[in-house]
């Protein structure tokens, strides 16, 4: 991801004006000492004009952004009407102070505010669900920037074909998440806010990694993505990266996939010391039931985590969304995996 700022015109104009100012000042000094005070006042006025000119020219610079799919997007001005097609994108926008530009979100966007209440009050518009957002609703909002995400290729192609500016955020790891925050900051004129946020997140990540480095053990961890059929995380997922950074070992680290279907036999054989289950996948009870139901799965009473009652839950929105709260998930996992250090 990159950004190119065209400042040649600004530099050219500024240089010419500065040269004129210098020549004028020298002329007055040599030929008319009595008018120096007046000339100084004029110079201050011209300096103010130069500053205003720079500000105006800055507004019309060209921004070249490259998204996570390699798509190059040119912006001639910052967006004022943004549609977010993913909860993680919405969280990034609000975290860097660009939330006031958001005019449309999905039904799944629920942080950092209760957006359903905003929608009911007509302060925000729903563009439908994540997988198949409503094109007509998006178009009606007249957005000057749309932030899309993973698995929305068809929608993205349609919107770009209609002339809309779309950036796709599809990070593959934690570092990519931080880079996407910087990208969104550049696209929305929130460079400083994004940089401050990323620096803070990196500091928190480093603090966790430093603390767990002193642990005397490295527990084996199983994270359940889905049950019936059973799904877990491989080495290409950021959940795997979070577990590793938190001082644990993903029991399926040898699987070069993000997510994959597995079975009870494989889990029992790998005998995790800790088992973690997400909460919040839609309304109703968790997809995995309860801890009692999980313990009653055939053969699971032989698993170390079950025997030692090291069973934990984590907010699915926090650990699954590639946004700023990914570091909250890291801190939570570190406390679960190494409670003796916290």
C-alpha positions in Angstrom: 0.0 0.0 0.0 1.3 3.4 -0.9 0.4 7.1 -1.4 1.9 9.6 -3.8 1.5 13.3 -3.1 2.0 15.6 -6.1 3.6 18.8 -4.6 5.6 20.0 -7.6 3.2 22.8 -8.3 3.2 23.9 -4.7 7.0 24.0 -4.6 7.2 25.9 -7.8 4.8 28.6 -6.8 6.2 29.0 -3.4 9.8 29.2 -4.7 8.9 32.0 -7.2 7.1 34.0 -4.5 10.0 33.7 -2.0 12.5 34.9 -4.6 10.3 37.9 -5.3 10.1 38.7 -1.6 13.9 38.5 -1.2 14.5 40.7 -4.2 12.0 43.2 -3.0 13.5 43.3 0.5 17.0 43.8 -0.9 15.8 46.6 -3.2 14.2 48.5 -0.4 17.2 48.1 1.9 19.6 49.5 -0.7 17.5 52.3 -2.1 15.1 53.4 0.5 15.8 52.7 4.1 12.8 54.8 5.1 10.3 52.4 3.7 11.6 49.2 5.4 8.8 49.2 8.0 6.2 49.4 5.3 7.9 46.7 3.2 8.1 44.4 6.2 4.3 44.7 6.6 3.8 44.0 2.9 6.1 40.9 3.2 4.1 39.6 6.1 1.0 40.0 4.0 2.6 38.2 1.1 3.8 35.4 3.4 0.2 35.0 4.6 -1.0 34.8 0.9 1.7 32.1 0.2 0.4 30.1 3.2 -3.2 30.3 2.0 -2.1 29.4 -1.5 -0.4 26.3 -0.2 -3.5 25.3 1.7 -5.7 25.6 -1.4 -3.2 23.7 -3.5 -3.0 21.0 -0.9 -6.7 20.4 -1.2 -6.3 19.5 -4.9 -3.3 17.2 -4.7 -3.5 13.8 -6.2 -3.6 10.7 -3.9 -2.6 7.4 -5.2 -3.7 4.5 -3.0 -3.1 0.8 -3.4 -5.5 -1.6 -1.6 -4.9 -5.2 -0.3 -5.9 -6.6 -3.7 -3.3 -4.4 -5.6 -6.0 -2.1 -7.0 -4.8 1.4 -7.6 -7.2 4.2 -6.7 -6.7 7.9 -7.4 -8.3 10.5 -5.2 -8.3 14.2 -6.0 -10.0 15.2 -2.8 -10.8 13.6 0.6 -14.1 11.8 0.9 -17.0 13.3 2.8 -19.5 10.4 2.3 -18.1 7.0 3.1 -19.9 3.6 3.0 -18.4 0.8 5.0 -19.2 -2.8 3.8 -17.6 -4.6 6.8 -17.7 -4.2 10.6 -13.9 -4.2 10.8 -13.8 -1.3 8.3 -16.3 0.6 10.4 -14.3 0.1 13.5 -11.1 1.4 11.8 -13.0 4.5 10.5 -14.3 5.5 13.9 -11.0 4.6 15.7 -9.1 7.2 13.6 -11.7 9.9 13.9 -13.3 9.6 10.5 -16.7 8.3 11.8 -18.4 11.6 11.0 -17.9 10.9 7.3 -19.6 7.5 7.4 -23.1 7.5 5.9 -23.7 3.8 5.4 -22.9 0.6 7.3 -23.9 -3.1 7.2 -26.4 -4.7 9.6 -23.5 -6.4 11.3 -21.7 -3.1 12.2 -22.2 -2.8 16.0 -19.1 -1.1 17.4 -18.1 1.4 18.7 -21.8 2.4 18.8 -25.2 0.8 18.6 -25.7 1.8 15.0 -29.1 0.2 14.8 -30.3 3.1 17.0 -28.7 5.6 14.6 -30.3 3.9 11.7 -33.7 4.0 13.3 -33.2 7.7 14.0 -32.3 8.3 10.3 -28.8 9.4 11.2 -27.2 6.5 9.3 -28.3 4.1 6.6 -28.1 0.3 6.5 -26.8 -1.1 3.2 -27.8 -4.7 4.2 -25.8 -7.7 5.2 -22.1 -8.3 4.7 -22.2 -11.0 2.0 -24.8 -9.3 -0.3 -25.0 -5.6 0.5 -27.8 -3.7 -1.3 -26.3 -2.0 -4.3 -29.3 0.4 -4.7 -29.0 1.5 -1.1 -25.3 2.2 -1.6 -25.9 4.2 -4.8 -28.6 6.2 -3.1 -26.1 7.4 -0.5 -23.9 9.0 -3.3 -20.6 7.9 -1.6 -17.3 9.3 -2.7 -15.5 6.3 -1.1 -16.5 2.8 -0.3 -14.5 0.5 1.9 -15.1 -3.2 1.1 -13.6 -6.4 2.4 -13.0 -10.1 1.9 -15.5 -12.1 -0.2 -17.2 -9.1 -1.7 -15.5 -9.3 -5.1 -18.7 -9.3 -7.1 -20.1 -6.3 -5.3 -16.8 -4.5 -5.7 -16.6 -5.1 -9.4 -20.2 -3.9 -9.8 -19.6 -0.7 -7.9 -16.3 0.1 -9.7 -18.1 -0.6 -13.0 -20.6 2.1 -12.0 -17.7 4.6 -11.4 -17.5 4.4 -7.6 -14.2 4.6 -5.8 -13.7 1.4 -3.8 -10.8 0.2 -1.6 -10.7 -3.4 -0.5 -9.2 -4.2 2.9 -8.3 -7.9 3.2 -5.3 -8.2 5.6 -3.6 -11.5 6.0 -2.0 -11.0 9.4 -1.7 -8.5 12.3 0.9 -6.3 10.6 -1.4 -6.1 7.5 -4.2 -4.9 9.8 -2.0 -2.1 11.1 -1.1 -1.2 7.5 -4.7 -1.0 6.6 -5.3 1.4 9.4 -2.6 3.7 8.0 -4.1 3.3 4.5 -7.6 4.4 5.7 -6.0 7.3 7.5 -4.3 8.4 4.3 -7.6 8.1 2.3 -9.6 10.1 4.9 -7.1 12.9 5.9 -6.6 11.2 9.3 -2.9 10.5 8.8 -1.8 11.7 12.3 -4.7 10.0 14.1 -4.0 6.7 12.2 -0.2 6.9 13.0 -0.9 7.6 16.7 -3.3 4.6 16.9 -0.9 2.3 15.1 2.0 3.3 17.4 -0.2 2.7 20.4 -1.3 -0.7 19.1 2.3 -1.7 18.3 3.4 -0.7 21.8 0.7 -2.9 23.3 1.7 -5.8 21.1 5.3 -5.5 22.1 4.4 -5.3 25.8 2.5 -8.6 25.5 5.2 -10.3 23.5 7.9 -9.1 26.0 5.9 -10.3 29.0 5.1 -13.8 27.7 8.8 -14.2 26.7 9.5 -14.8 30.3 7.0 -17.7 30.7 8.4 -21.1 31.7 5.9 -23.0 29.6 4.2 -22.9 26.2 0.7 -24.4 26.5 -1.0 -26.1 23.5 -4.1 -24.2 22.5 -7.2 -25.3 20.5 -9.5 -22.6 19.1 -12.9 -23.7 17.8 -14.2 -21.9 14.7 -17.3 -24.1 14.3 -18.9 -27.2 15.6 -20.8 -30.0 13.7 -18.7 -30.1 11.6 -15.7 -29.1 13.7 -13.5 -26.3 12.3 -10.4 -24.8 13.7 -7.6 -22.4 12.7 -4.4 -23.2 10.7 -1.1 -21.3 10.5 -2.4 -18.8 7.9 -5.0 -17.3 10.2 -4.5 -14.3 12.4 -6.0 -16.3 15.3 -3.0 -18.6 15.0 -0.7 -15.5 15.1 -2.5 -14.2 18.1 -2.1 -17.5 19.9 1.6 -17.6 19.1 2.2 -14.0 20.2 0.3 -14.6 23.4 2.7 -17.4 24.3 0.9 -20.5 23.2 1.1 -23.1 20.5 -1.7 -23.6 18.1 -2.4 -27.4 18.1 -3.0 -27.1 14.3 0.1 -25.0 13.5 1.1 -27.6 10.9 -2.0 -26.9 8.8 -1.1 -24.3 6.1 -4.6 -23.0 5.9 -6.6 -20.2 7.5 -9.6 -22.3 8.5 -10.3 -26.0 7.9 -12.5 -28.8 8.9 -11.1 -31.3 11.4 -12.5 -34.0 13.7 -12.6 -35.1 17.4 -10.0 -37.7 16.9 -7.4 -35.2 15.7 -8.2 -32.8 18.6 -8.0 -35.6 21.2 -4.7 -36.8 19.7 -3.2 -33.4 19.9 -4.4 -33.0 23.5 -4.6 -29.2 24.0 -3.8 -27.7 27.4 -6.3 -24.9 26.7 -9.5 -24.7 24.7 -11.0 -21.4 23.6 -14.5 -20.9 22.2 -16.0 -17.8 20.6 -19.1 -16.0 21.8 -21.4 -13.8 19.8 -21.9 -15.5 16.5 -25.5 -14.2 16.0 -28.4 -14.4 18.4 -29.2 -17.3 20.7 -26.9 -19.7 22.5 -23.3 -20.4 21.3 -22.9 -22.7 18.3 -20.9 -25.0 20.5 -23.6 -25.2 23.2 -22.2 -25.0 26.8 -19.1 -26.2 28.5 -21.0 -29.1 29.9 -22.1 -30.1 26.4 -18.6 -29.7 25.1 -17.2 -31.9 27.9 -19.7 -34.6 27.0 -18.4 -34.9 23.4 -17.2 -38.5 22.9 -13.7 -39.0 24.1 -13.1 -35.4 25.1 -12.8 -36.3 28.8 -9.3 -37.5 28.0 -8.2 -34.0 26.8 -5.9 -32.2 29.3 -7.8 -28.9 29.0 -11.1 -30.7 29.9 -9.5 -32.5 32.8 -7.9 -29.3 34.2 -10.9 -27.2 33.5 -8.9 -24.8 31.3 -11.9 -23.9 29.1 -12.4 -20.2 28.1 -14.6 -18.0 25.9 -13.7 -14.9 23.9 -15.8 -12.3 22.1 -16.0 -13.5 18.5 -16.2 -9.9 17.2 -13.0 -9.0 19.0 -10.9 -11.9 17.8 -12.4 -12.3 14.3 -12.5 -8.8 13.0 -9.3 -7.4 11.4 -9.5 -4.1 13.1 -8.0 -2.2 16.1 -9.5 -4.5 18.6 -7.3 -7.4 17.4 -4.9 -6.2 20.0 -7.6 -6.5 22.7 -7.9 -10.1 21.6 -4.1 -10.6 22.0 -4.2 -9.2 25.5 -7.1 -11.4 26.4 -5.4 -14.5 25.0 -2.2 -13.8 26.8 -4.1 -13.6 30.1 -5.8 -16.9 29.4 -2.7 -18.7 28.3 -0.4 -17.2 31.0 -2.5 -16.1 33.9 0.5 -16.4 36.1 2.1 -13.4 34.4 -0.9 -11.1 34.7 
